[in-house]
Amino acid sequence: MFIPPPPADPNPPAQSSPTIDDLVAYVHDCLNKGSQPEEIRKHLIALDYPPELANEVVHRVLTMLALNAGVAPPPAPIPSGGKKKKGKKKGAAAVVSNQSISLYRQEKVLLDQLGRRNMLFGGMWFVGGLIVTLGTMAMVSEGGGRFVIAWGAVIWGAIQFIRGKTQVNAAQQMR
């Protein structure tokens, strides 16, 4: 017996736009994969997000990562619609440019610190897994029995080390 499909809805539900939390998660993933903060900002702006929102989301994630790593967070993003002083166009542009360069340098330092931290902890997991594996193998070789292969610690350590190395390389490539 044939049952026809239901009629198409004349008013399909509109797709909801991503929330701030979705954007924060996206930026966090991009940073973890080695993307540079400026590239992420440009990509968000290319996706038709306002520049102020792109700056705020990237800054929020960088601040969160800095606080988790125990380093000083970067300063607040510079508002693009700030007050202009009469006759000071060149000076005001220089101040904004200097602040942008300062923020960019701090992001570079932060990314480098996070990468080195990931390399340190990744190396510790890797070496710890090798010590457990080789230590239990040495104990078993004398009298026989079972030994532990700490493959999870070794693999996780290698992944975290490589992720950290990628972040350090990305920080070094920032101008």
N, C-alpha and C positions, 0 to 999 in steps of 0.2 A: 504494500500500500504506500502510495506516494503522499508525503506531507510537504506542502509548499513552504518555503522559507518565510519568515515573518517579513512584512513590508519594511522597506528601508525607512529609517527615522528621518522625517523631513528636516528636523533641527538636530544635527549631530552635536554631541557635547564638544565644547571648545576645549582645546588643549590648554592646560594651565601652564603658565609661565613658571620657570624655575624660581624657587625661593632663594633668599639670601643664604640659607643653610646649604642648599644645593650648590650654589656658586662657591661657597667656602670649601665644601667637600671637593669640588672640581679643581679649585686652585691648589688645595692641599695635595691632591693626587698628582697634579702637574709638577709641583715642586719636588715631590718624592721621586718622580721619574727623571728629575734633572733639568727641568725647564727653568729658564731664567725669569725672574719676576717681571722684567720689562716685556718679555715676549708674551707672558700671560696677560698683562694689561692690554697690549696691542690686540691680542686675540679676542679678549672680551669686548673691546671697543669695536672690532670688526664684526662681532656678533650683535651689534646694535645696542650694546649696553652703554649708558652714559659714562663718560670718562671719570666722573666723580665716583660713581658706583664701582667701576673697575679698580680705581685707586684704593677705595675703602676696603673692598673685599681682599685684595692682595695684602694691604697693610694689616688687616685683621688676622690673616693667616700667618704672616711673618711675625706678628706680635705673639700669637699663640705658640708658634714654634720656638721663639726666643725664650719665652717664659718656661716652656717645658725643658729647654736645654739649660736653663739657669744663666742665661746671658741677658744683657740689657736689651729691651725691645727697641725697635726703630722709632723715630719720632713720628708724630701724626702726619698724614699726607697733607700736602699743600693744596688749599682750595683754589680751584681755577678761576672762580668768580670773585676774587678778593677786591677790596676797595682800591681805586686808582687815585693817586695824588696828581694834582694838576702840575704839568710841566716836568714831571719826574718819570716819564715813560721809559727812558733808557735806564735810569737807576733802578726802577722797580723791576724791570725785566732782568737786570743783572742780579738782584736779590733773589728773585724766584729761580733763576738759573743756578745760582750758587746753592740755594736750598735743595734744588732737585739733584744737583751733583752730590751734595752731602748725603741725601737720602739714598741715592744710588750706591755710594760707597759703603754705607752702613748695611745695605742689603747684600752687597758683595761679601762683606766681613761676616755677616750672619750666616749666609749660605756656606761660606768656607768653614765656620765653626761647627755648624750642624753636620757637614760632611765629615769633618775630622772626628767628631763625636761618634757618628755612625761607623766610621772605619775602626775606631778604638773598640767599641762594643762588639762589632762584627768579628774583629780579630780575637777578642777574648772568648767569644762563643766558639769560634772555630778551634782555637788552641785548647780550650777546655774539653771540647768533644774529642779531640785527638788524644788528649791526656787520659781521659776515661777509657777510651777504646784501647789504646796501647797499654795502659796500666792493667786492665783486666785481662788482656791477651797475655801479658807477661806472667801474671799470676797463674793463669791456666796452663801455660806451657810447662811449668814445673811439675804439676801434679795431675793435669787433665781436668776436664769439667767444662762448664759454660762460661762464656765471656760476653760482655756488653759491647755492642757497636752503637755508639752515640751518633748515628747518622743525622738525626734531626738537628742537633746542636751544630754539627759540622756544616750542613747545608744552609741552615739559617744564618750562621756566622758568615759564610761565604757570600750569601745574598746581601746581607746588611753591609758587609765590607765593600762590595762592588757598588752598592747604592751610594755609600759615603764617598767612594772614589769618584763616582759620576758627579756628585754635588761639588766636590772640591774642584774638579776639572771645569765644571760650569762656572764656578766663582772665578777661577783664573782666566777664563775666556771673556768675562765681563770687562768692558773697557774702563 
